[in-house]
């Protein structure tokens, strides 16, 4: 590190020289100024180093308390660590996790937002913030945060248990979002159907009073209109009815709908975490074609991923298929 004394520091030593009536050359005075700066910087670094060590020890203490389910003690330890080193994101996310265990969602949100300010790529911060927003029934923003956490988690470690956990929470939130919309649409369709049936009935009564001698024809026409109306609303409701997920959108191994599809050189698409697990535990070969396969040969299947997203956007019930 190169030290360059500023004007204030140099002036301070010059004044000190005059007060002490010490005869020093300009060169000697400069050397002493540099030594003064070095000593002060060293003292500052020692204080910072001590604070960092204390904060890290407090984090470890908090981790110990957390494992013992002593969440209050863990919160106190993480809070002390934050006081010493407020710019370390993990201290905030660790404390947020304790608040989550106590279902204190406003504090979870507060700590996670602070962690994200410090590190926008924090998987845990986006994940727990998403959960906190869902608790406030803010589905759109909550889902957005969970999706951000999932994307970050896949990039960092696609086989991590946390990626699967985030997906499960995201799928649950997406399903709830679809279910709420489905119930609203069902109620609206039923109300509209009843209104149309009432209007047809009134029309039928009016026609019977005006068309004497043609009652049979009027009744037949009325029944046909009612049947057409039922058919129309039945077809409208079928769009929300669960069906089978197309095979090409499902992993060949798990048979579940794809989350993060990758394609092999042989042209077979698998769920990334599943094929990685196979390569690690079973062998370095394609489980279907039996051809040699290395992890580096796996390529994201963006076409299938887009098809899955489009299917899920239209058929939210499929989030529950997992």
Secondary structure, DSSP 4 states (H G I P E B T S, - for coil): ------HHHHHHHHHHHHHHT----HHHHHHHHHHHHHHHHHHHHHHHHHHHHHHHHHHHHHHHHHHTT-HHHHHHHHHHHHHH-TT-HHHHHHHHHHHHHTT-HHHHHHHHHHHHHH-TT-HHHHHHHHHHHHHTT-HHHHHHHHHHHHHHHHHHHTT-HHHHHHHHHHHHHHHHHHHHHHHHHHHHHHHHHHHHHHHHHHHHHHHHHH-TT-HHHHHHHHHHHHHHHHHHHHHHHHTTS--PPPGGGB-TTT-SBPSSEEE-TTS-EEEHHHHHHHHHHT-SB-TTT--B--GGG-EE-HHHHHHHHHHHHH-GGGGGG-
